[in-house]
């Protein structure tokens, strides 16, 4: 993947343009159910289902850009800024899924074989209003349009078929922040987002049903000095049509309305001029609204602690030579699984180090240093 960014930073306005491209190639063989034996018919005939070993292949190429413009100096002083932006992304995807025999890995059933062309365009407008010194309003709206072209090579009994679909949605967002005391912030926000549907589920000429996601937050932040800060917030997220991974089909399936609610605690402190510690803890309760059952795979507890290091070693030709590093410990609690079971908790240790001179950086990252193993299917 590659990214090219250009910025303009003026006294009264700012502009940013980012162009990006990426290519990803995935090939996965996995028996998600653990079922290995063939189903032998009672009459002794030929077996119909040689286990659940599946091969999934997904190749995707992305190309797009984002741009934004922010105006700072405006005739009305209580309008702090006005910002407008646009994003465009086009993806070409070739994907397939087929079942394999356990013994010789030969295919015996094609379930997916398709070419997809997806184009997404989004435009937004936002502003910040501060009618009095200790009260701020931030808000805006975003319009997203998604176009999909599908070539289903298995459609119409293997003859293949092509279809097109289009969808659009408007998403408002608003935040209210009060600053009653120096370093103390009380905030509340609401936003609407969307999730695009699986392209193969769309019919020809269908208005693509973009899934609506509504989320709200209420919290308090404390930053009495530049050396320490704290933040506590409660959140609630409603998903109109959630997707949950189904191990039998090897795909995400629709499961209806879900609700997530929880708390987020974030702490940070600067120990020295070259070392800082940070920690955050998230508690979440996620349920299906119809059955009140837990949403599978959503961890109730996620925690992380970071030690961040950075020191300037030298300066040459107005550029700093810096040595930076990070050590972090993360924990994922016991996630709910289908059929009322729970996964094991996972604790991972990661580290990274880099040396930077001006705009050039060389680094190394190490993941799961202790070689902790966990069940990937959980």
C-alpha positions in Angstrom: 0.0 0.0 0.0 1.1 3.6 -0.6 0.0 7.0 0.4 0.8 10.5 -0.7 -0.3 13.6 1.2 -0.1 17.3 0.6 -0.9 20.0 3.1 -1.4 23.7 3.1 -1.3 25.5 6.5 -2.1 29.2 6.2 -2.9 31.8 8.9 -6.6 31.7 8.3 -7.2 28.4 6.4 -5.9 24.9 6.0 -6.2 22.3 3.2 -5.2 18.6 2.9 -5.2 16.2 0.0 -4.4 12.5 0.4 -4.1 10.0 -2.4 -3.8 6.3 -1.6 -3.6 2.9 -3.2 -3.5 -0.6 -1.8 -3.5 -4.2 -2.9 -4.3 -7.2 -0.6 -4.3 -10.9 -1.3 -5.7 -13.5 1.1 -5.9 -17.2 0.8 -7.2 -19.1 3.8 -7.9 -22.8 4.4 -9.8 -23.5 7.6 -12.3 -26.0 9.1 -14.3 -23.6 11.2 -16.5 -26.4 12.7 -13.9 -29.1 13.2 -16.1 -31.6 11.3 -13.9 -34.0 9.5 -15.9 -37.1 8.5 -18.0 -37.7 5.5 -21.8 -38.2 5.9 -22.6 -41.7 4.8 -26.2 -42.2 3.6 -28.2 -44.9 5.4 -28.5 -46.9 2.1 -24.7 -47.1 1.8 -24.6 -44.7 -1.2 -22.0 -42.1 -2.0 -21.0 -39.7 0.7 -22.5 -36.2 0.3 -20.4 -34.0 2.5 -16.7 -34.6 2.9 -16.2 -32.5 6.1 -16.2 -28.8 6.4 -12.7 -27.8 5.2 -13.1 -24.5 3.2 -10.7 -22.5 1.1 -11.4 -18.7 0.9 -9.6 -16.5 -1.6 -9.9 -12.7 -1.7 -7.9 -10.3 -3.8 -8.6 -6.6 -3.6 -7.1 -3.5 -5.1 -8.0 0.0 -3.8 -7.5 3.4 -5.2 -8.9 6.7 -3.9 -8.4 10.1 -2.3 -9.6 12.3 0.5 -9.6 16.1 0.6 -10.6 18.7 3.2 -10.6 22.5 3.5 -11.0 24.4 6.8 -11.6 28.1 7.2 -10.6 29.6 10.5 -11.1 33.4 10.2 -14.8 34.1 9.7 -16.9 37.3 10.0 -18.8 36.0 13.1 -16.2 35.5 15.9 -18.3 32.9 17.7 -17.9 30.6 14.6 -14.5 29.0 15.2 -14.2 27.3 11.9 -16.1 25.8 8.9 -14.8 22.6 7.2 -15.8 20.8 4.1 -14.4 17.5 2.7 -14.7 14.8 0.2 -13.6 11.2 -0.1 -13.6 8.8 -3.1 -12.7 5.1 -3.0 -12.9 2.5 -5.8 -12.2 -1.2 -5.1 -11.9 -4.1 -7.4 -12.4 -7.5 -5.7 -12.1 -11.1 -6.9 -13.3 -13.6 -4.3 -14.1 -17.2 -4.1 -15.0 -19.9 -1.5 -15.1 -23.6 -2.1 -15.2 -26.8 0.0 -12.2 -29.2 -0.1 -11.9 -32.9 0.7 -9.9 -33.5 3.7 -7.8 -36.3 2.3 -6.4 -34.8 -0.9 -7.6 -31.1 -0.7 -9.5 -31.5 -4.0 -12.5 -29.2 -4.4 -16.0 -30.7 -4.3 -18.3 -27.7 -4.0 -18.0 -24.1 -5.2 -20.0 -21.7 -2.9 -18.8 -18.3 -4.0 -17.0 -17.1 -7.2 -17.5 -13.4 -8.0 -15.9 -10.2 -9.3 -17.0 -7.0 -7.6 -16.5 -3.3 -8.4 -17.4 -1.0 -5.5 -17.3 2.8 -5.6 -17.9 4.9 -2.5 -18.2 8.7 -2.5 -18.7 10.8 0.6 -19.0 14.6 1.2 -19.3 16.3 4.5 -19.7 19.8 6.1 -18.9 20.6 9.7 -18.4 23.6 12.0 -17.7 24.6 15.6 -19.7 27.3 17.4 -18.6 28.9 20.7 -21.3 31.5 21.6 -19.7 31.9 25.1 -16.2 31.1 26.3 -17.0 27.9 28.3 -19.5 26.3 25.9 -18.8 24.8 22.4 -21.0 23.2 19.8 -19.5 21.0 17.1 -21.7 19.5 14.4 -22.1 18.5 10.8 -23.5 16.1 8.3 -22.1 13.6 5.8 -23.6 12.2 2.6 -22.4 8.7 1.5 -23.2 7.1 -1.9 -22.2 3.5 -2.6 -22.4 1.9 -6.1 -21.8 -1.8 -6.6 -21.3 -3.8 -9.8 -21.4 -7.6 -9.3 -20.4 -10.4 -11.6 -21.6 -13.6 -9.9 -19.9 -16.4 -11.9 -22.1 -19.0 -10.1 -25.4 -17.2 -10.7 -28.2 -18.7 -12.8 -27.1 -22.3 -12.2 -23.5 -21.6 -13.1 -24.3 -19.6 -16.2 -23.2 -16.4 -14.5 -25.0 -13.1 -14.1 -24.3 -9.4 -13.7 -26.2 -6.9 -11.6 -25.9 -3.3 -10.3 -27.0 -1.7 -7.1 -26.9 1.8 -5.6 -27.4 3.2 -2.1 -27.2 6.5 -0.3 -27.4 7.8 3.3 -27.2 11.1 5.2 -25.4 10.9 8.6 -25.6 13.8 11.2 -23.1 14.3 14.0 -23.2 16.7 16.9 -21.1 17.3 20.1 -21.7 19.7 23.0 -18.8 20.5 25.3 -18.8 22.5 28.5 -15.7 23.9 30.2 -17.0 25.0 33.7 -13.5 25.0 35.2 -9.9 25.2 33.9 -8.9 21.8 32.8 -12.3 20.2 33.3 -14.5 19.3 30.3 -18.0 17.8 30.2 -19.1 16.5 26.8 -21.9 14.7 25.1 -22.1 13.6 21.5 -24.3 11.8 19.0 -23.4 10.4 15.6 -24.9 8.3 12.9 -22.8 6.0 10.8 -23.3 3.2 8.2 -22.0 -0.1 7.2 -22.3 -1.3 3.6 -24.0 -4.6 2.9 -22.3 -7.7 1.4 -22.3 -7.0 -2.3 -23.4 -10.6 -3.2 -26.6 -10.1 -1.2 -27.8 -7.3 -3.5 -30.2 -7.7 -6.3 -30.2 -6.1 -9.7 -31.4 -2.5 -9.5 -31.8 -2.7 -5.7 -31.4 0.3 -3.5 -28.5 -1.0 -1.4 -29.7 -1.3 2.2 -27.0 0.5 4.1 -27.0 -0.5 7.8 -27.7 2.4 10.2 -25.5 2.7 13.3 -26.5 5.2 15.9 -24.1 6.0 18.7 -24.1 8.4 21.7 -21.5 9.3 24.3 -21.5 11.2 27.6 -18.3 11.8 29.6 -15.9 14.0 31.6 -12.3 14.8 30.9 -9.7 16.2 33.3 -6.5 17.9 32.2 -5.2 20.1 35.0 -1.7 20.2 33.6 0.4 19.0 30.6 1.8 16.1 32.7 -1.4 14.2 33.5 -4.9 13.7 32.1 -7.9 11.4 32.7 -11.1 10.7 30.8 -14.2 8.7 31.7 -17.1 8.2 29.2 -20.2 6.1 28.9 -21.4 5.0 25.4 -24.3 3.3 23.7 -24.4 2.0 20.2 -27.4 0.7 18.3 -26.9 -1.4 15.1 -29.9 -1.8 12.9 -28.8 -5.1 11.3 -25.7 -6.7 12.9 -23.4 -9.2 11.3 -22.0 -12.2 13.2 -19.6 -14.8 12.0 -21.2 -18.2 11.4 -18.8 -21.1 11.7 -21.0 -23.5 9.7 -21.1 -21.4 6.6 -17.7 -19.7 7.1 -19.3 -16.3 6.5 -20.9 -13.3 8.3 -24.7 -13.6 8.6 -27.4 -11.1 9.5 -28.6 -11.5 13.1 -31.0 -8.5 13.6 -30.8 -5.5 16.0 -28.1 -5.3 18.6 -27.3 -2.8 21.4 -23.9 -2.1 22.9 -23.4 -0.1 26.1 -20.3 0.4 28.2 -17.7 2.6 29.9 -14.2 3.8 28.8 -11.6 5.0 31.2 -8.4 6.5 29.9 -5.4 7.7 32.1 -2.1 9.3 31.0 0.9 10.7 32.8 4.3 12.2 31.8 6.9 10.6 34.0 9.9 12.5 32.6 10.7 14.6 29.5 11.3 11.4 27.6 8.9 8.9 29.1 5.1 8.7 29.3 2.7 6.1 30.6 -0.9 5.5 29.4 -3.6 3.1 30.3 -7.2 2.5 29.1 -10.0 0.1 30.2 -13.2 -0.6 28.3 -16.2 -2.5 29.6 -18.9 -3.4 27.2 -22.2 -5.2 27.4 -23.6 -6.2 23.9 -27.0 -7.9 23.5 -29.5 -8.9 20.8 -32.5 -6.8 21.3 -35.0 -9.5 20.4 -33.6 -12.4 22.5 -31.5 -10.4 25.1 -28.7 -12.9 24.4 -25.1 -11.8 24.4 -23.6 -10.9 21.0 -21.0 -13.5 20.3 -17.3 -12.5 20.0 -17.7 -9.0 21.6 -15.3 -8.9 24.6 -16.8 -7.5 27.8 -13.3 -6.3 29.0 -10.5 -4.8 27.0 -7.5 -3.3 28.7 -4.2 -1.8 27.5 -1.1 -0.2 29.1 1.6 1.6 27.3 5.1 2.9 28.1 6.1 5.5 25.5 9.7 6.5 25.2 11.2 9.3 23.1 14.5 11.2 23.2 16.3 13.7 21.0 19.9 12.5 20.3 21.2 15.3 18.1 20.2 18.1 15.8 21.7 18.7 12.3 20.6 21.1 9.6 17.4 22.0 11.5 16.3 18.4 11.8 16.2 16.3 14.9 17.6 12.8 15.3 15.2 11.0 17.7 15.1 7.6 19.2 11.6 6.3 20.1 10.1 3.2 21.5 7.0 1.7 23.0 6.1 -1.3 25.2 2.5 -2.2 25.6 0.5 -4.9 27.3 -3.0 -5.7 26.2 -5.7 -7.9 27.6 -8.9 -9.3 26.0 -11.4 -10.7 28.4 -13.5 -13.9 28.0 -15.7 -13.3 25.0 -19.2 -14.8 24.7 -19.4 -17.6 22.1 -22.4 -19.3 20.4 -24.4 -21.7 22.5 -23.7 -19.9 25.8 -19.9 -20.7 26.0 -17.0 -18.4 26.8 -13.6 -18.0 25.3 -10.4 -17.8 27.3 -8.8 -14.5 28.1 -5.7 -13.4 26.2 -2.8 -11.2 27.4 -0.3 -10.0 24.8 3.0 -8.2 25.1 4.2 -6.1 22.2 7.2 -3.7 21.7 8.5 -1.4 19.0 11.6 0.9 18.5 12.5 3.4 15.8 15.1 6.0 14.9 13.9 9.1 13.1 15.8 11.9 11.3 13.6 14.6 10.0 11.1 13.0 7.7 12.8 9.6 7.5 12.1 6.9 10.0 13.4 3.3 10.4 11.8 1.0 12.9 11.1 -2.5 14.0 8.0 -3.9 15.7 7.6 -7.1 17.7 4.2 -8.6 18.3 3.3 -11.2 20.9 6.9 -11.3 22.3 6.0 -14.1 24.8 4.6 -16.3 22.0 1.3 -16.6 23.8 -1.1 -18.9 22.0 -4.9 -18.7 21.8 -7.7 -20.3 20.0 -8.1 -18.4 16.8 -11.7 -19.6 16.3 -12.7 -17.9 19.6 
